[in-house]
Amino acid sequence: MSFVLTLVAQRDATTLDNATIALARDALDGARDITVLSPEEAVDIPCPATAAERLPALHAALEGRAIDAVLTHQASRRKRLLVSDMDSTIVANETLDDLAAHAGIGEKIAAITTRSMNGELDFATALRERVALLKGFPSALLEKAWKDVTLNEGAKEMVQTMHVHGAHTALVSGGFTFFTSRVAGLCGFDEDHANTLIVDEAQGLLTGETGHPILGPDTKLALLERLAAEHGIPQVETLAIGDGANDLPMLKKAGLGLAFHAKPVVRKAVAAQINQTSLRTALFVQGYPVSAFSGT
């Protein structure tokens, strides 16, 4: 058995029952012996190589149910490097959109964000356009936007569990260091990287500009590659998580790229997807049992 199918149920919506496990096992010709990672929440089912071609049929059978099915290779399941996007991944927010909402121009900026995350606009161009619209607004709006930030379920568990087991963890965002530094601290990331929002400190106003160079999709990929090289981690032992088009290069390059409640363009390009459940699933797909979780 060269693959493992990890089934995970959304705890607040359903439970993982024996009938569902049997359905998945039979659909992929999986082994009879399964590993329970979390009772009624998550299991591992060893599967043959042919499971990959049968996975779409299983996804169709599970459609409408709050259950994720992720197929991974048996080898090198536990990753030694995590590089994660922030907005709509580690946090529930799009922080730039929240900042714009406090400035009273939320709809205008959110529309550009949506097009950028769907891959319809060049990231750097979209970022410059959105930030320019904030020119002249009080920098105090940053603190107001920070109060809206909510961590997604499982964010702390994912980062701290991987850290405890020896992984290096990095938060990377096309957003701003004002937010990433704080989110990284809350979750326990080893480092964070993002763009700089320039403030006129004397007047307490946003200038409508960002620092250069702009951190975009190529920078995220470069960070994944650099950290892997610096820490002597093979590509197969790296994990990237994100939701938008600017995450695609690193998701495709990582040993395991996880699309987290992702935009359609990302779902089309990345096979391993978390669409129903939380970031806890990123631990289950690495074979971690719930008893090994930290940060709860």
N, C-alpha and C positions, 0 to 999 in steps of 0.2 A: 504494500500500500504506500504510494508515494505522495498522496495528498491527504489533507485533513479538512473535513467540512465542519465549521463551527456554526452551530445554531444558537441564536440568542433571542430571547423574548423581551419585549418591553415590559418591565415589571409592573408598571401602573396600569397596563391595558390588558395583559393576558398572562398565561403561564405556559411553559413548554411541557406539553403532555406527551404521554407515550405514543399516542396515535400520530402526532406530528413528527416525532423522532423516527417512527417506523416509516412514515411516508418519505421522509428525506433519505433515510438509509436505503430504502428500496429504489428510489428514483435514481440514485447515484451508484447503486450496487456497492454500498458501503459495508464495512465489517459489522458483525453482530455485537462485538465487544465495543462499547462506547465508554468515554470518560466523562463523568459528570463534573463540570467546572463550578456550577452553582445550582443547587437543587431547584428545579422548575424554572430555571432562567437560562442556563447555558450548558451545552454539551459539545464534545468533540467526537466526530465519527471518522475513522480512517477510511480512505477511499482510493480506488485505483486511478491511474492516469486518465482513463476514459471519463472520469467524473466531470472534467472540464467541459466536455461537449454536451453533457447532460444538464449542466447547471442552469441554463436559461429555462428549461422545462420546469425545474424545481422552483425557480423564482416565479414563474407563471402560476404554479400550483399554490404558492404561498401569498399571491397577490391579495391585498385587502386585509392581511393579517399583520399584526404588530410583531413580526419576526424577521430577523435578518439571517441570511445564510451566506457565509463567506468561506471561499475555498482557498486554501494556502498550501504551499509545499511543506512536507514533513521536516525537511532539513532547515536548520538555522531559523527556527520559528521565533525564538526570543531575540529581539533586536537590541543592539548595543548603542544605536544612535536614533534619537527622535528629533525630527524637525517638523514643527507644526505651525500652520497658519493661525491667526488670532481671531479676526472678525468672522462671526457665524460658524466658528469652529471651536475654539477654546471659550469664547464668550458668545452669548446669544445675540449680541449687538453688531451693527455696522457702525463703528464709533464715529466715523466722519459724518454719516447720516444723522446720528444723534446730535452731534455738534451743530449741524446745519438746522436741525429742528429747533434748537434753542435760539438760533439766530433768526428764526422765522422764514427760512428758505428751504425747509426740509424737502418738500416735494420736488423742487428744481434739482437739488443735488442727488436725491435718491434715484431719480430717473437716469442720471448719468452713471451712478454706481451700478444699477441693474444692467445697463448696456455693457459696461466694462466687465462685470463678473460673468456675463454670458458670452464674452469674447467678441462683442460687436464693435468695441472701441479699443484702440491701443491704450494700454494701461497708463503709461506716462502722460499721454495727452489728456486722458480722462481725469487723472489726478490733478494736473495743473489747472484744468478747467474748473474743477470743483473747489479747489483751494482758492483760486482767484475770486470766486464769488463770496468768500469770507472776508475779503479785505475791508478793514475799518471796523469790524465787530470787536467787542471787548474780549480780551484773552481770558477773562474770568469765566467765559462760557465753557472753557475746557473743564473746569472743576464741576460745573453743573452737569456736563455730559458724563463725567466720570461717575457721578452718583447714580446714573442709569445703568451702568455696566453690571451684567449678571453673568457669572460663570456657568457654562453648560454642565449638566450632570456628568459626573465622572472625570472632569478635567483634572482636579487635584489628584484623584486616585490614579489616573493614567500616568501623570508626570512623576508623582512621588513613588509609585510602585516601580516604575522603570528605573528611577534614580537609585532606589534602595538595592536593586538587583544589578547595579553597575553600569547602567546606560548613561550616556551624555545627552542632555536635553536642551533644545534651542527653540525659542519662540521667534518667528519671523513674520513680518507683516508689511503690507503696502500702506498701512496706516501710519500712526505716529508714535514716537518714542514716549511721549507723555503718557500714553495708555499702555504700551507694551511693557515698560519698566514696572508699572504697578501690577499688571496682570501676571508678569513673570514672578514677581515677589509673592503674590497670593498663591500661585500654583507650585512654586519651587523649581522653576526652570533654571538651568545653569547659566543661560545667557539669553539676551533678547536683541533683536535687530529690527529697525523700522526707519521710516522717513522722519525728518525733523521739520516741525511746523515753526516757521519763523515769526517771532513776536517782537514788536516794538516795545521794549520794556519801559522806556521813558513815558510812553503814552498809554501803555497797557492795552494795546490794540494788535490784532492779527494783521500781518502785512499782505496776506494773500499770496505768499510765496512759501516754497519748501526749500530745504537744503539740497545740495547736489553732491553726487549723482542720485537720481531717484531710484529707490529700491523697488524693483518690479520682478517679473517672473524669472528673468535671467539671473538676477541676484539671488533669488531663492534657490535656484538650482546650483549656483556657484557656492553658496553657503553649505548646502548638503555635501557637495563634493569636497570642499575644503575641510570641513569638520571630520569627514570620514578619513581623509588623508592624514590630518593632524593626529587623530586618535588611533590610527592604525586599524580602522574598522572596514572590513570588506563590504562592498556594495550590497551583497545579499543580506547583511546584518543591519541594514538601515531601514527606517520607517519614516514616511512622510504622510502628513494628514492635511487635507484642505478641502475647500468647497467651490472655489471659483476658477475661472479660466487662467488667472495669473498663477495658480498653483500647479497647473498641468505639467510643466517641465520637470519639477521636482517629484511629482507623483509618479511620472513615467520612469524616472531614473532610479528611484529608491528600490531597495530589495522588496519592499512592500509599500505600495501607494494606496492609501485608503481615502476614498471619496466620502466625505462626511456630510450627509443631507445636502448633497451638492447640486449645482446648477445643471441643467440638461446637457450642456456641452461637455461637462466633466463626466457625467454618468455614461455618456456615449464612448468616452475614451479610456475609462478606468474600470477594470473588472471588479475589483474588491470594493464593495460599497457598504456603508452604514446608512441606511435610509429610514429605519424604524426605531432604532434603539439609541443608546447613549454612548459616550466615549469609553464606558466600561468595556464595550465590545472590542476596542483596540487592545485591551489586555487579554480578553478571552481568546482572540484570534492568535495570540502569541502563546497560548497554552497555559496562561496563569489561572489557577483556581482562585475563587473568591477569598479563600483563606489566606492567600498571599498578598492581598491588596493592602496598600498603605494609603494614608491620607483621607480615610473615611471620616 
